[in-house]
Amino acid sequence: MQVTETQAEGLKRAYRVVLPAADLDAKAKTRLDELKDRVQLKGFRPGKVPVAHLKRMYGKSVMAEVIEQAVTEANGKIVQERGLRLALQPRVELPQDEAEVRGVIEGGSDLTYTIEMEVLPKIDLGNFKDIAITRPVLEVTDAEVDETLNRLADANRPYETKDGAAANGDRVTVDFEGFMDGEAFEGGKGEGIQVVLGSNSFIPGFEEQLVGISAGEKRTLTVTFPEAYAARQLAGKEATFEVSASLVEAPGSFTLDDEFAKSLGQESLEKLKEQVRARIAQEHNGVARQKVKRALLDALDEMHKFDVPPTLVSQEFDGVWQQVQQDLAAQNRTFDDEGTSEDAARADYQKIAERRVRLGLVLAEIGERNNIQVTDDEVTRAVVERARQFPGQEQQVWDYYRRTPEAMASLRAPIFEEKVVDFLLELANVTDQSVTREELYKEDEEKAA
């Protein structure tokens, strides 16, 4: 094998490889000898088929198999001997000229091909003990527990049939059908739908126009769909709804006691409070964890500056950009609506893609050097948890992940990342700081707005 380096620029490498015809022919003969003992041809006893006859019948297919194997072995040798770590599968370009290909297949010509690859950069890891992070801590208050219990009670409060007109807070059961320009539209029809007036769970203006309606009464409502409505064909447009009320109910009273707790599956009000407190604490801790992780990743990004494989960045950008365009389309918005331009947005998301790839490589390097691994049991638990999200389809989800390596990898990757983050937080200088609820959730609420 003859290897000539033709490019060594940044993280890109390219080589011209020549595999001698004699070597390929020898491998082909060895393969034909193996076939001789196994193949059965009419007119020949087992193991007695002449190699020359086998070559006439199977020579081309055997040589094609030999070439594929030889190229794979040669590429592996190039990578191993030069100590390269590939970012992606190499790109191999075999001869395209028919005469040249025929000469190689027939064993009369050397095989000359090119291989292009992108390699991973050398990463010099920083001193993680130099990282200083403040972890926000928010204790759960009795007021939070009581507020959550009241919301639970309100959501589960009983309703009683009411004579007369509906008022805010009442629940109205309606049938309706929506029309736009006199034509019924898809998704605009509902039967036996319960609407709590004042809950703001329907299109703006819908609930307000039901105030004062009585059972058996019909009304025509006129509403305008929000500009950011999910169904683009309806966003920002006016529609009318023909509505018929069949039942008006007034909210009943509730008491926060053991009976109420039992109606929610808890043995007592005290146990329900404990569960609510634990759930709120879990929510607070989850938000705090994300803030700490973000600060840690920012520190890692600041500590590690190196070139990243351009193809990996391109692939990451394509995925991010596709999601951005889908989100804008779903909301019927443009870059102008977001206060930017497409070119400026592309530049911003290009930086985001580069950061993601760089941090991914840093985390992978840390995990490899410190033997951080994801166990099969951890992945199995993740599959089970994912399957539980699809009641009635658990077996199908389980089977999909077990037979799809890419899907399993998509579960393994975040588990690995969290384990590396935990490892780093053990080394970093993390200081707890008590915060208010407003301080803990401020940034997240601003992002959601």
C-alpha positions as CSV (number, residue, x, y, z in Angstrom):
1,M,0.0,0.0,0.0
2,Q,1.3,3.4,-0.9
3,V,-0.2,6.5,0.9
4,T,0.5,10.1,-0.1
5,E,-0.8,12.9,2.0
6,T,-2.4,15.6,-0.2
7,Q,-4.0,17.9,2.4
8,A,-3.3,18.7,6.0
9,E,-5.1,22.0,6.6
10,G,-6.6,22.7,9.9
11,L,-8.7,19.6,10.8
12,K,-9.0,18.4,7.3
13,R,-6.8,15.6,5.9
14,A,-6.7,14.0,2.5
15,Y,-4.7,11.1,1.1
16,R,-4.0,9.4,-2.2
17,V,-3.9,5.6,-1.7
18,V,-2.6,3.0,-4.1
19,L,-3.4,-0.7,-3.5
20,P,-1.2,-2.9,-5.8
21,A,-3.0,-5.2,-8.2
22,A,-0.9,-8.1,-7.0
23,D,-2.1,-7.7,-3.4
24,L,-5.7,-7.5,-4.5
25,D,-5.3,-10.5,-6.8
26,A,-3.7,-12.6,-4.0
27,K,-6.6,-11.8,-1.7
28,A,-9.1,-12.7,-4.4
29,K,-7.4,-16.0,-5.0
30,T,-7.5,-16.7,-1.2
31,R,-11.2,-16.0,-1.2
32,L,-11.8,-18.2,-4.3
33,D,-9.9,-21.0,-2.5
34,E,-12.3,-20.7,0.4
35,L,-15.3,-20.8,-1.9
36,K,-14.0,-24.0,-3.6
37,D,-14.6,-26.0,-0.5
38,R,-18.1,-24.7,0.0
39,V,-19.7,-24.0,-3.4
40,Q,-21.6,-26.8,-5.2
41,L,-21.8,-26.6,-9.0
42,K,-23.4,-29.0,-11.3
43,G,-20.9,-31.5,-12.8
44,F,-18.4,-31.1,-10.0
45,R,-17.9,-33.0,-6.8
46,P,-17.9,-30.9,-3.6
47,G,-14.4,-29.3,-3.1
48,K,-13.3,-30.3,-6.7
49,V,-14.4,-27.2,-8.6
50,P,-11.3,-25.7,-10.4
51,V,-10.3,-22.3,-9.1
52,A,-10.1,-21.1,-12.8
53,H,-13.7,-22.1,-13.3
54,L,-14.8,-20.3,-10.1
55,K,-12.9,-17.2,-11.2
56,R,-14.8,-17.1,-14.5
57,M,-18.1,-17.4,-12.7
58,Y,-17.5,-15.4,-9.5
59,G,-14.3,-13.5,-10.2
60,K,-15.8,-10.0,-10.6
61,S,-18.1,-10.3,-7.5
62,V,-15.2,-11.7,-5.4
63,M,-12.9,-8.9,-6.5
64,A,-15.5,-6.3,-5.7
65,E,-15.8,-7.8,-2.2
66,V,-12.0,-7.9,-1.8
67,I,-11.7,-4.2,-2.9
68,E,-14.3,-3.1,-0.4
69,Q,-12.6,-5.0,2.4
70,A,-9.1,-3.8,1.3
71,V,-10.2,-0.2,1.3
72,T,-11.8,-0.5,4.7
73,E,-8.6,-2.1,6.1
74,A,-6.4,0.5,4.4
75,N,-8.4,3.4,5.8
76,G,-8.2,1.9,9.3
77,K,-4.5,1.6,9.0
78,I,-4.0,5.2,7.9
79,V,-6.0,6.4,10.9
80,Q,-4.2,4.1,13.3
81,E,-0.7,4.7,12.1
82,R,-1.1,8.5,12.2
83,G,-2.9,8.5,15.5
84,L,-5.9,10.3,14.1
85,R,-9.3,10.6,15.8
86,L,-12.1,11.0,13.3
87,A,-14.9,13.5,13.7
88,L,-17.0,11.7,11.0
89,Q,-16.8,8.7,8.7
90,P,-14.2,9.4,6.0
91,R,-15.3,10.3,2.5
92,V,-13.8,7.8,-0.1
93,E,-13.7,8.5,-3.8
94,L,-13.1,5.5,-5.9
95,P,-12.2,5.6,-9.6
96,Q,-15.1,6.6,-11.9
97,D,-13.5,5.9,-15.3
98,E,-15.0,2.7,-16.8
99,A,-11.8,1.4,-18.3
100,E,-9.9,2.0,-15.0
101,V,-12.6,0.3,-13.0
102,R,-12.6,-2.7,-15.4
103,G,-8.8,-3.0,-15.1
104,V,-9.0,-3.1,-11.3
105,I,-11.9,-5.6,-11.2
106,E,-10.1,-7.9,-13.7
107,G,-7.0,-7.8,-11.5
108,G,-4.7,-6.1,-14.1
109,S,-4.5,-2.6,-12.5
110,D,-3.6,-1.1,-9.2
111,L,-6.5,0.5,-7.3
112,T,-6.0,4.3,-6.8
113,Y,-8.4,6.2,-4.7
114,T,-8.6,9.3,-2.5
115,I,-9.8,9.6,1.1
116,E,-10.9,12.8,2.8
117,M,-11.5,13.1,6.5
118,E,-12.1,15.6,9.3
119,V,-10.3,14.9,12.5
120,L,-11.0,15.9,16.1
121,P,-8.9,18.7,17.5
122,K,-6.4,18.2,20.3
123,I,-8.2,19.4,23.4
124,D,-6.1,20.8,26.4
125,L,-8.5,20.6,29.3
126,G,-8.5,23.5,31.8
127,N,-8.3,23.3,35.6
128,F,-11.9,22.7,36.7
129,K,-11.1,23.6,40.3
130,D,-10.8,27.2,39.0
131,I,-14.5,27.3,38.1
132,A,-16.6,29.3,40.6
133,I,-20.4,28.9,40.4
134,T,-23.2,30.2,42.5
135,R,-26.0,27.8,43.0
136,P,-29.4,29.4,43.8
137,V,-31.3,27.8,46.6
138,L,-35.0,28.3,47.3
139,E,-36.7,26.7,50.2
140,V,-40.4,25.7,49.8
141,T,-42.6,27.9,52.0
142,D,-45.9,27.0,53.6
143,A,-47.5,29.7,51.5
144,E,-46.4,28.0,48.3
145,V,-47.8,24.7,49.5
146,D,-51.1,26.3,50.4
147,E,-51.3,28.1,47.1
148,T,-50.8,24.9,45.2
149,L,-53.4,23.1,47.3
150,N,-55.9,25.8,46.6
151,R,-55.2,25.5,42.8
152,L,-55.6,21.7,43.1
153,A,-58.9,22.2,45.0
154,D,-60.1,24.7,42.5
155,A,-59.3,22.4,39.5
156,N,-61.2,19.6,41.3
157,R,-64.0,21.6,42.8
158,P,-67.5,20.2,42.3
159,Y,-70.1,22.0,40.1
160,E,-73.8,22.1,40.6
161,T,-76.6,22.7,38.0
162,K,-77.7,26.3,38.0
163,D,-80.9,27.9,36.7
164,G,-80.6,31.1,34.9
165,A,-77.8,33.0,33.3
166,A,-74.1,32.1,33.4
167,A,-71.7,34.3,35.2
168,N,-67.9,34.4,35.4
169,G,-66.7,31.3,37.3
170,D,-69.6,29.2,36.1
171,R,-69.1,26.2,33.9
172,V,-71.1,26.1,30.6
173,T,-71.5,22.9,28.5
174,V,-71.8,23.9,24.8
175,D,-71.9,22.6,21.3
176,F,-70.3,24.9,18.7
177,E,-69.3,25.1,15.1
178,G,-67.0,27.7,13.6
179,F,-67.3,29.5,10.3
180,M,-64.9,31.7,8.3
181,D,-66.3,33.6,5.3
182,G,-69.4,31.5,5.7
183,E,-67.6,28.2,5.4
184,A,-67.0,25.8,8.2
185,F,-63.3,25.2,8.9
186,E,-61.4,22.1,10.1
187,G,-61.1,21.8,13.9
188,G,-63.8,24.4,14.5
189,K,-66.5,22.0,15.7
190,G,-67.1,20.7,19.2
191,E,-69.8,18.8,21.1
192,G,-70.3,18.7,24.9
193,I,-67.4,21.0,25.6
194,Q,-67.1,22.4,29.1
195,V,-66.1,26.0,29.3
196,V,-65.3,27.7,32.6
197,L,-66.0,31.4,32.1
198,G,-63.1,33.6,33.0
199,S,-60.5,30.8,32.7
200,N,-59.1,32.3,29.5
201,S,-58.7,28.8,28.1
202,F,-60.4,29.5,24.8
203,I,-59.8,32.0,22.0
204,P,-59.9,35.6,23.4
205,G,-63.5,36.9,23.3
206,F,-65.1,33.4,23.3
207,E,-65.7,33.1,27.0
208,E,-66.7,36.7,27.5
209,Q,-69.5,36.4,25.0
210,L,-70.9,33.4,26.8
211,V,-71.5,35.5,30.0
212,G,-75.3,35.6,30.6
213,I,-76.2,32.6,28.4
214,S,-78.7,30.1,29.8
215,A,-79.2,26.4,29.2
216,G,-81.0,25.8,25.9
217,E,-80.0,29.2,24.5
218,K,-78.1,29.7,21.2
219,R,-75.7,32.5,20.4
220,T,-73.5,33.6,17.5
221,L,-70.0,34.6,18.7
222,T,-67.5,36.7,16.7
223,V,-63.9,36.3,17.6
224,T,-60.5,37.0,16.1
225,F,-57.8,34.3,16.3
226,P,-54.4,35.5,17.8
227,E,-51.6,36.3,15.4
228,A,-49.5,33.6,16.9
229,Y,-52.2,30.9,16.7
230,A,-50.8,27.5,16.1
231,A,-53.0,26.8,13.0
232,R,-51.4,29.2,10.5
233,Q,-54.5,29.2,8.3
234,L,-56.5,30.7,11.2
235,A,-54.0,33.0,12.7
236,G,-55.1,36.7,12.8
237,K,-58.4,35.9,11.1
238,E,-62.0,36.6,12.2
239,A,-64.4,33.8,12.6
240,T,-68.0,33.3,13.9
241,F,-69.2,30.4,16.1
242,E,-72.7,29.1,16.3
243,V,-73.0,28.1,19.9
244,S,-75.7,26.2,21.8
245,A,-75.6,25.9,25.6
246,S,-77.0,22.7,27.1
247,L,-76.0,23.1,30.8
248,V,-75.0,25.9,33.2
249,E,-73.3,25.0,36.4
250,A,-72.1,27.0,39.4
251,P,-68.9,26.2,41.3
252,G,-69.5,24.4,44.6
253,S,-67.6,24.8,47.7
254,F,-64.6,22.7,48.8
255,T,-62.8,22.0,52.0
256,L,-59.1,21.2,52.3
257,D,-59.4,18.2,54.6
258,D,-58.6,14.5,54.7
259,E,-61.6,13.7,52.5
260,F,-60.3,16.0,49.8
261,A,-56.9,14.4,50.0
262,K,-58.4,10.9,49.7
263,S,-60.3,12.0,46.5
264,L,-56.8,12.7,45.1
265,G,-55.4,9.3,46.1
266,Q,-53.7,10.4,49.3
267,E,-54.5,8.9,52.8
268,S,-54.6,12.3,54.5
269,L,-54.3,16.0,54.0
270,E,-50.9,15.9,55.7
271,K,-49.6,13.3,53.3
272,L,-51.0,15.4,50.4
273,K,-49.1,18.4,51.7
274,E,-45.9,16.4,51.9
275,Q,-46.3,15.3,48.3
276,V,-47.0,18.9,47.1
277,R,-44.0,20.2,49.0
278,A,-41.8,17.5,47.5
279,R,-43.1,18.3,44.0
280,I,-42.5,22.1,44.4
281,A,-39.0,21.4,45.8
282,Q,-38.3,19.2,42.8
283,E,-39.4,22.0,40.5
284,H,-37.2,24.6,42.3
285,N,-34.2,22.2,42.2
286,G,-34.7,21.5,38.5
287,V,-34.6,25.2,37.7
288,A,-31.6,25.7,39.9
289,R,-29.9,22.8,38.3
290,Q,-30.4,24.3,34.8
291,K,-28.9,27.6,36.0
292,V,-25.9,25.9,37.5
293,K,-25.4,23.8,34.4
294,R,-25.6,26.9,32.1
295,A,-23.1,28.7,34.3
296,L,-20.8,25.6,34.1
297,L,-21.1,25.3,30.3
298,D,-20.4,29.1,30.0
299,A,-17.2,28.6,32.1
300,L,-16.1,25.6,30.0
301,D,-16.7,27.6,26.8
302,E,-14.6,30.4,28.1
303,M,-11.8,28.0,29.1
304,H,-11.6,26.1,25.9
305,K,-10.9,27.7,22.6
306,F,-10.1,25.6,19.6
307,D,-11.2,25.0,16.0
308,V,-14.1,22.6,15.6
309,P,-14.7,20.2,12.6
310,P,-16.6,22.3,10.1
311,T,-18.9,19.4,8.9
312,L,-20.0,18.8,12.5
313,V,-20.8,22.5,12.9
314,S,-22.7,22.5,9.6
315,Q,-24.8,19.5,10.6
316,E,-25.6,21.1,14.0
317,F,-26.5,24.4,12.3
318,D,-28.8,22.7,9.8
319,G,-30.7,21.0,12.7
320,V,-31.0,24.2,14.7
321,W,-32.0,26.3,11.6
322,Q,-34.6,23.8,10.6
323,Q,-36.2,24.0,14.0
324,V,-36.1,27.9,14.0
325,Q,-37.9,28.0,10.6
326,Q,-40.5,25.4,11.8
327,D,-41.2,27.5,14.9
328,L,-41.6,30.7,13.0
329,A,-43.9,29.0,10.5
330,A,-46.0,27.5,13.3
331,Q,-46.4,30.9,14.8
332,N,-46.9,32.6,11.5
333,R,-44.0,35.0,12.3
334,T,-41.0,36.3,10.4
335,F,-37.5,37.4,11.3
336,D,-38.8,41.0,11.1
337,D,-41.4,40.2,13.8
338,E,-38.5,39.0,16.0
339,G,-36.6,42.3,15.5
340,T,-33.9,40.8,13.4
341,S,-33.0,39.7,9.8
342,E,-32.4,36.3,8.3
343,D,-28.7,37.1,7.8
344,A,-28.3,38.3,11.4
345,A,-30.2,35.2,12.7
346,R,-28.0,32.9,10.6
347,A,-24.9,34.4,12.1
348,D,-26.2,34.1,15.6
349,Y,-27.3,30.5,15.2
350,Q,-23.9,29.7,13.5
351,K,-22.2,30.8,16.7
352,I,-24.7,28.7,18.7
353,A,-23.9,25.7,16.6
354,E,-20.1,26.2,17.0
355,R,-20.5,26.5,20.8
356,R,-22.6,23.3,21.0
357,V,-20.1,21.3,19.0
358,R,-17.2,22.6,21.0
359,L,-18.8,22.0,24.3
360,G,-19.9,18.5,23.1
361,L,-16.3,17.7,22.3
362,V,-15.1,19.1,25.6
363,L,-17.6,17.0,27.6
364,A,-16.8,13.9,25.6
365,E,-13.1,14.4,26.3
366,I,-13.7,14.8,30.0
367,G,-15.8,11.7,30.1
368,E,-13.3,9.7,28.2
369,R,-10.3,10.8,30.3
370,N,-12.2,10.1,33.5
371,N,-13.8,6.8,32.4
372,I,-17.3,8.2,32.8
373,Q,-19.7,5.7,31.3
374,V,-23.4,5.2,30.9
375,T,-24.5,1.7,31.9
376,D,-27.0,-0.5,30.1
377,D,-29.3,-0.3,33.1
378,E,-29.4,3.5,32.9
379,V,-30.3,3.4,29.3
380,T,-33.0,0.7,29.9
381,R,-34.5,2.9,32.6
382,A,-34.6,5.8,30.2
383,V,-36.4,3.6,27.6
384,V,-38.9,2.5,30.2
385,E,-39.5,6.2,31.2
386,R,-40.0,7.2,27.6
387,A,-42.4,4.3,27.0
388,R,-44.5,5.4,30.0
389,Q,-45.1,8.7,28.2
390,F,-47.2,6.8,25.6
391,P,-49.9,4.9,27.5
392,G,-51.2,2.0,25.6
393,Q,-48.2,2.0,23.2
394,E,-45.5,1.0,25.7
395,Q,-44.5,-2.2,23.8
396,Q,-44.2,-0.4,20.5
397,V,-42.0,2.3,22.0
398,W,-39.9,-0.3,23.7
399,D,-39.4,-2.3,20.5
400,Y,-38.6,0.9,18.5
401,Y,-35.8,1.9,20.8
402,R,-34.4,-1.6,21.2
403,R,-34.0,-2.1,17.5
404,T,-33.0,1.5,16.6
405,P,-29.4,2.3,17.6
406,E,-29.7,6.0,16.7
407,A,-32.7,6.3,19.0
408,M,-30.9,4.5,21.8
409,A,-27.9,6.9,21.3
410,S,-30.3,9.8,21.6
411,L,-31.2,8.6,25.1
412,R,-27.7,7.7,26.1
413,A,-26.2,11.1,25.1
414,P,-28.1,13.3,27.7
415,I,-27.5,10.7,30.4
416,F,-23.7,10.9,29.7
417,E,-23.8,14.7,29.6
418,E,-25.5,14.9,33.0
419,K,-23.0,12.5,34.5
420,V,-20.1,14.6,33.2
421,V,-21.8,17.7,34.6
422,D,-22.1,16.0,38.0
423,F,-18.4,15.1,37.9
424,L,-17.4,18.7,37.1
425,L,-19.6,20.1,39.8
426,E,-17.8,17.9,42.4
427,L,-14.5,19.6,41.3
428,A,-15.7,23.2,40.8
429,N,-16.1,25.7,43.6
430,V,-19.9,25.8,44.0
431,T,-21.4,28.2,46.6
432,D,-25.0,28.1,47.6
433,Q,-27.0,31.3,47.7
434,S,-30.5,31.8,49.0
435,V,-32.8,33.5,46.5
436,T,-36.4,34.6,46.2
437,R,-38.8,32.8,43.8
438,E,-38.7,35.9,41.6
439,E,-35.0,35.7,41.3
440,L,-34.9,32.0,40.7
441,Y,-37.5,32.1,37.9
442,K,-36.8,35.5,36.5
443,E,-34.6,34.5,33.5
444,D,-36.8,31.5,32.6
445,E,-40.0,33.7,32.7
446,E,-38.3,36.3,30.5
447,K,-37.4,33.6,28.0
448,A,-40.9,32.3,28.0
449,A,-42.4,35.8,27.4
